[in-house]
Amino acid sequence: MSTSDEHRKHARHGYVIEVATISSSRYQKHGNARSPEDTDDRSGAIIIDALRRDGHTAGYTLLPDDLDMIQHWFAKAMDSGADAIVTTGGTGLAPGDVTIEAIRPLLGKEMPGFGEIFRAKSMGEIGYAAMLTRAIAGVVRGRAVFCMPGSPNAVKLGLEVIAAEIGHVIEHARGRV
């Protein structure tokens, strides 16, 4: 058994994961919704359903593309004791896309492999437009953080990568491997 297989074997299921969908248009329409079903949020629902199916506890928050609000939510998610944080939306190049600007400065360590793998896998689906995403991941105070684009297809693709390694990443972030 390889070392990485051994590490994965010791990663548990049942982590607490805070999820935020970042979309100004959805937020203007639905406000402080606490469920993706209340907001017709397909991407948020895909994330929540997949995490719960894998045995994790997942909380949901809807936020606008507002740097201060994103950072405030992030601080609350960190204080809540979440094992990981996952966001969807706000990772593009439009002037209003500020998720990366809000989260990147908070990362203690960046995990460039996530964005690289995400963009490489996206090439098969959307071609060179994959370069338009700024998907990132990293670690903040022993917690895994993943920021993905907002489209349902992008979320499905990102979850393939996250689901395969989330326990492994969390245990590394905590220094337990």
C-alpha positions as CSV (number, residue, x, y, z in Angstrom):
1,M,0.0,0.0,0.0
2,S,1.4,3.4,-1.0
3,T,1.8,6.2,1.6
4,S,-1.0,8.2,0.1
5,D,-3.3,5.2,0.2
6,E,-2.4,4.7,3.9
7,H,-3.2,8.4,4.6
8,R,-6.6,8.1,2.9
9,K,-7.4,5.0,4.8
10,H,-7.1,7.0,8.1
11,A,-9.2,9.9,6.9
12,R,-12.7,9.7,8.3
13,H,-16.1,10.6,6.9
14,G,-18.5,12.7,8.8
15,Y,-16.8,16.1,8.6
16,V,-18.6,19.4,9.1
17,I,-18.5,21.5,6.0
18,E,-19.8,25.1,5.5
19,V,-21.0,25.9,2.0
20,A,-21.7,29.3,0.4
21,T,-23.1,30.2,-2.9
22,I,-21.9,33.6,-4.0
23,S,-24.3,35.3,-6.4
24,S,-25.5,38.9,-6.2
25,S,-28.5,38.3,-8.5
26,R,-29.7,35.3,-6.5
27,Y,-29.1,37.2,-3.2
28,Q,-31.1,40.2,-4.4
29,K,-34.0,37.9,-5.2
30,H,-33.8,35.6,-2.1
31,G,-31.8,37.4,0.6
32,N,-30.4,35.4,3.5
33,A,-31.7,32.0,2.4
34,R,-30.4,29.0,4.4
35,S,-31.2,26.3,1.9
36,P,-30.4,25.9,-1.8
37,E,-34.0,24.7,-2.4
38,D,-35.3,28.1,-1.1
39,T,-33.3,29.9,-3.8
40,D,-33.5,27.6,-6.9
41,D,-29.7,27.2,-6.4
42,R,-28.8,24.1,-8.5
43,S,-25.1,24.4,-7.8
44,G,-25.5,24.8,-4.0
45,A,-28.0,21.8,-4.0
46,I,-25.5,19.7,-5.9
47,I,-22.8,20.4,-3.3
48,I,-25.0,19.9,-0.3
49,D,-26.5,16.7,-1.6
50,A,-23.1,15.2,-2.5
51,L,-21.5,16.1,0.8
52,R,-24.5,14.7,2.8
53,R,-24.5,11.5,0.6
54,D,-20.8,11.1,1.6
55,G,-21.8,11.3,5.3
56,H,-20.8,14.9,6.0
57,T,-22.8,17.6,7.7
58,A,-23.2,20.6,5.4
59,G,-24.4,24.1,6.2
60,Y,-25.5,26.5,3.5
61,T,-25.4,30.3,3.1
62,L,-26.3,32.5,0.2
63,L,-24.1,35.6,-0.2
64,P,-23.8,38.5,-2.7
65,D,-20.6,39.3,-4.5
66,D,-19.4,41.5,-1.7
67,L,-15.9,41.2,-0.4
68,D,-16.7,42.3,3.2
69,M,-19.8,40.0,3.5
70,I,-17.8,37.0,2.1
71,Q,-15.0,37.6,4.6
72,H,-17.4,38.1,7.5
73,W,-19.2,34.8,6.6
74,F,-15.8,33.1,6.2
75,A,-14.8,34.2,9.7
76,K,-18.0,32.9,11.2
77,A,-17.6,29.6,9.4
78,M,-14.1,29.3,10.8
79,D,-15.4,30.1,14.3
80,S,-18.2,27.6,13.9
81,G,-15.6,24.8,14.0
82,A,-16.2,23.7,10.4
83,D,-13.6,21.1,9.1
84,A,-13.8,22.5,5.6
85,I,-15.3,25.4,3.6
86,V,-16.6,25.2,0.1
87,T,-17.8,28.1,-2.0
88,T,-19.3,28.3,-5.5
89,G,-19.5,31.4,-7.6
90,G,-17.5,34.6,-8.0
91,T,-14.4,33.0,-9.4
92,G,-14.6,34.4,-12.9
93,L,-13.1,37.5,-14.5
94,A,-16.1,39.8,-14.3
95,P,-15.6,43.0,-12.3
96,G,-18.1,41.8,-9.7
97,D,-16.4,38.4,-9.2
98,V,-14.7,38.9,-5.8
99,T,-14.6,35.5,-4.1
100,I,-10.9,35.0,-4.8
101,E,-10.0,38.5,-3.7
102,A,-12.0,37.8,-0.4
103,I,-10.6,34.3,0.3
104,R,-7.0,34.2,-1.1
105,P,-5.5,36.7,1.4
106,L,-6.9,34.5,4.2
107,L,-5.2,31.3,3.0
108,G,-2.3,30.2,5.2
109,K,-1.2,27.8,2.5
110,E,-2.5,27.6,-1.1
111,M,-3.1,24.3,-2.7
112,P,-2.4,25.1,-6.4
113,G,-3.0,21.5,-7.5
114,F,-6.7,21.9,-7.0
115,G,-7.0,24.8,-9.5
116,E,-4.6,23.1,-11.9
117,I,-6.5,19.8,-11.8
118,F,-9.9,21.6,-12.1
119,R,-8.8,23.6,-15.2
120,A,-7.2,20.5,-16.8
121,K,-10.4,18.5,-16.3
122,S,-12.5,21.5,-17.6
123,M,-10.5,21.5,-20.8
124,G,-12.4,18.3,-21.9
125,E,-15.7,20.0,-21.3
126,I,-15.3,23.6,-22.3
127,G,-12.0,23.8,-24.1
128,Y,-9.7,26.8,-23.7
129,A,-12.4,28.7,-21.8
130,A,-11.2,26.7,-18.8
131,M,-8.5,29.4,-18.4
132,L,-11.3,31.9,-17.3
133,T,-11.8,30.3,-13.9
134,R,-9.8,31.2,-10.9
135,A,-10.8,28.2,-8.8
136,I,-8.5,27.8,-5.8
137,A,-8.1,25.8,-2.7
138,G,-5.9,26.0,0.4
139,V,-5.7,25.7,4.1
140,V,-6.7,28.2,6.8
141,R,-5.9,27.4,10.5
142,G,-6.1,23.7,9.9
143,R,-9.2,23.8,7.7
144,A,-9.5,22.9,4.0
145,V,-11.0,25.6,1.7
146,F,-12.2,25.1,-1.8
147,C,-13.5,27.9,-4.1
148,M,-15.3,26.7,-7.3
149,P,-17.1,28.4,-10.2
150,G,-20.9,28.7,-10.0
151,S,-22.2,26.6,-12.9
152,P,-23.7,23.3,-12.0
153,N,-21.3,21.5,-14.4
154,A,-18.3,23.2,-12.9
155,V,-19.5,22.2,-9.4
156,K,-20.0,18.5,-10.4
157,L,-16.5,18.5,-11.8
158,G,-15.0,20.2,-8.8
159,L,-16.8,17.8,-6.5
160,E,-15.2,14.8,-8.2
161,V,-11.8,16.2,-7.2
162,I,-12.9,17.3,-3.7
163,A,-14.9,14.1,-2.8
164,A,-11.9,11.9,-3.7
165,E,-9.6,13.7,-1.3
166,I,-11.4,15.9,1.2
167,G,-10.7,13.7,4.2
168,H,-7.1,13.4,3.2
169,V,-6.8,17.1,2.7
170,I,-8.4,17.9,6.1
171,E,-6.2,15.5,7.9
172,H,-3.1,17.0,6.2
173,A,-4.3,20.5,7.1
174,R,-4.6,19.5,10.7
175,G,-1.1,18.0,10.7
176,R,-2.4,14.5,11.5
177,V,-0.6,12.6,8.7
